Amino acid sequence: MDSGGRPASTRHHSTTLSSKCGQCHVDTQRTMLGDRAFPVTAARAWNALPSSVRSVPSLLQFRRDLKTALHVSVIVLFTVVSSCVTDCNF
């Protein structure tokens, strides 16, 4: 409970356009170093996730869907690299 008698989870509830669609706001960075900072990189990684993964209601389901999405990404990447290597006659 906070000092107003409300549950802690309702203290700071604000809705932004980005939170409605599950996206994180990423500020434009002036330098390459700023572009590599954790908050910027983390927000971009979050935004790159499929919306179906970002919008799941529970942590358990999020973990399952994230694992599936990452496996699919690796399989697609492997397929592209394999076809390139085959086409290039390495």
SULJONOR-V713447 format. One record per residue. N is the residue number from 1. PSI is psi in whole degrees, -180 to 180 (none if undefined). Layout:
# SULJONOR-V713447
[[N PSI] [N PSI]]
This chain:
# SULJONOR-V713447
[[1 143] [2 -175] [3 -21] [4 2] [5 8] [6 154] [7 147] [8 -31] [9 -16] [10 5] [11 -51] [12 80] [13 107] [14 146] [15 128] [16 167] [17 -41] [18 -34] [19 -26] [20 -35] [21 6] [22 11] [23 149] [24 144] [25 129] [26 115] [27 149] [28 131] [29 145] [30 -25] [31 162] [32 -37] [33 -43] [34 -32] [35 -23] [36 -1] [37 150] [38 -48] [39 -36] [40 -48] [41 -42] [42 -42] [43 -40] [44 -39] [45 -43] [46 -46] [47 -25] [48 -16] [49 148] [50 146] [51 -28] [52 -30] [53 -42] [54 -24] [55 10] [56 148] [57 -17] [58 156] [59 -42] [60 -47] [61 -38] [62 -46] [63 -42] [64 -48] [65 -36] [66 -45] [67 -44] [68 -46] [69 -40] [70 -40] [71 -42] [72 -42] [73 -42] [74 -41] [75 -43] [76 -45] [77 -45] [78 -42] [79 -43] [80 -46] [81 -42] [82 -42] [83 -34] [84 -44] [85 -41] [86 -43] [87 -29] [88 -4] [89 48] [90 none]]
